[in-house]
Amino acid sequence: MKAFPNTYTFDGREFFNEGMDLRDYFAAEAMKALINVHGDTNRIVDADGWVSLHLRAYEHADMMMNIRKEPQ
């Protein structure tokens, strides 16, 4: 699933931008929230640096994607 697909016209021709993956969008938003909540990023990264933060952001994104699939 894609986030922010759009159609636009340039020089009389119509173009379609399929947007970004919804999972990637959720991960980016989760990463911003993790940084905002924890403030000091040193408390949420491991010896490998930002890898831990990225993994946690995608874990949150996957949870959001799974919740979208559940019947409401």
C-alpha positions as a Markdown table, in Angstrom:
| # | Residue | x | y | z |
|---|---|---|---|---|
| 1 | Met | 0.0 | 0.0 | 0.0 |
| 2 | Lys | 1.2 | 3.5 | -0.8 |
| 3 | Ala | 1.0 | 6.8 | 1.0 |
| 4 | Phe | 0.5 | 10.1 | -0.7 |
| 5 | Pro | -0.1 | 9.0 | -4.3 |
| 6 | Asn | -0.9 | 11.8 | -6.7 |
| 7 | Thr | -1.4 | 12.9 | -10.2 |
| 8 | Tyr | 0.0 | 16.1 | -11.6 |
| 9 | Thr | 0.2 | 17.9 | -14.9 |
| 10 | Phe | 3.4 | 19.3 | -16.3 |
| 11 | Asp | 3.8 | 20.9 | -19.7 |
| 12 | Gly | 0.4 | 19.6 | -20.8 |
| 13 | Arg | 1.2 | 16.0 | -19.9 |
| 14 | Glu | -0.3 | 14.1 | -17.0 |
| 15 | Phe | 2.0 | 12.2 | -14.6 |
| 16 | Phe | 1.3 | 9.8 | -11.7 |
| 17 | Asn | 3.5 | 9.5 | -8.7 |
| 18 | Glu | 2.7 | 6.3 | -6.8 |
| 19 | Gly | 3.9 | 7.7 | -3.5 |
| 20 | Met | 6.0 | 6.0 | -0.8 |
| 21 | Asp | 5.3 | 2.7 | 0.9 |
| 22 | Leu | 2.9 | 3.2 | 3.8 |
| 23 | Arg | 5.2 | 1.0 | 6.0 |
| 24 | Asp | 8.1 | 3.4 | 5.3 |
| 25 | Tyr | 5.9 | 6.4 | 6.2 |
| 26 | Phe | 4.8 | 4.8 | 9.4 |
| 27 | Ala | 8.5 | 3.9 | 10.3 |
| 28 | Ala | 9.5 | 7.5 | 9.7 |
| 29 | Glu | 6.8 | 8.8 | 11.9 |
| 30 | Ala | 7.6 | 6.2 | 14.6 |
| 31 | Met | 11.3 | 7.2 | 14.5 |
| 32 | Lys | 10.4 | 10.8 | 15.0 |
| 33 | Ala | 8.2 | 9.9 | 18.0 |
| 34 | Leu | 10.9 | 7.7 | 19.5 |
| 35 | Ile | 13.4 | 10.5 | 19.3 |
| 36 | Asn | 11.0 | 13.0 | 20.7 |
| 37 | Val | 9.9 | 10.8 | 23.6 |
| 38 | His | 13.4 | 9.7 | 24.6 |
| 39 | Gly | 15.1 | 13.0 | 23.8 |
| 40 | Asp | 18.6 | 11.8 | 24.2 |
| 41 | Thr | 19.1 | 9.3 | 21.4 |
| 42 | Asn | 22.0 | 7.8 | 23.2 |
| 43 | Arg | 19.5 | 6.0 | 25.5 |
| 44 | Ile | 17.8 | 4.3 | 22.6 |
| 45 | Val | 20.7 | 3.3 | 20.4 |
| 46 | Asp | 23.0 | 0.3 | 20.9 |
| 47 | Ala | 26.7 | -0.2 | 20.2 |
| 48 | Asp | 25.9 | -0.3 | 16.5 |
| 49 | Gly | 24.5 | 3.2 | 16.7 |
| 50 | Trp | 21.3 | 4.1 | 14.8 |
| 51 | Val | 20.6 | 0.5 | 13.7 |
| 52 | Ser | 18.6 | -0.1 | 16.9 |
| 53 | Leu | 16.5 | 3.0 | 16.4 |
| 54 | His | 15.7 | 2.0 | 12.8 |
| 55 | Leu | 14.8 | -1.5 | 13.9 |
| 56 | Arg | 12.5 | -0.2 | 16.6 |
| 57 | Ala | 10.8 | 2.2 | 14.2 |
| 58 | Tyr | 10.1 | -0.6 | 11.7 |
| 59 | Glu | 8.8 | -2.8 | 14.6 |
| 60 | His | 6.3 | 0.0 | 15.4 |
| 61 | Ala | 5.5 | 0.4 | 11.7 |
| 62 | Asp | 4.8 | -3.3 | 11.4 |
| 63 | Met | 2.5 | -3.2 | 14.4 |
| 64 | Met | 0.6 | -0.3 | 12.7 |
| 65 | Met | 0.3 | -2.2 | 9.5 |
| 66 | Asn | -1.0 | -5.3 | 11.3 |
| 67 | Ile | -3.6 | -3.3 | 13.2 |
| 68 | Arg | -4.9 | -2.0 | 9.8 |
| 69 | Lys | -5.6 | -5.6 | 8.8 |
| 70 | Glu | -7.7 | -6.4 | 11.9 |
| 71 | Pro | -11.5 | -6.1 | 11.6 |
| 72 | Gln | -12.9 | -3.2 | 13.4 |
